[in-house]
């Protein structure tokens, strides 16, 4: 999972607003962009990934992107 990778979500996914405790619901069909590179992360990793969605910086679990999203080329 590298900076600039784009994922289109197949199902709605929860995310945390960076630097806050607020939770947002990203709808299915929306696309997020990885902001911070984690390199080669195991598919079941519970590490959080910084992403951008609709101009907002959020955190989601790497496993959620792998299981709920499709990497876009």
Secondary structure, 3 states (H helix, E strand, C coil): CCCCCEEEECCCEEEEECCCCCEEEECCCCEEEECCCCCCCCCCCCCEEEEEECCEEEEEEHHHHHHHEEEEC
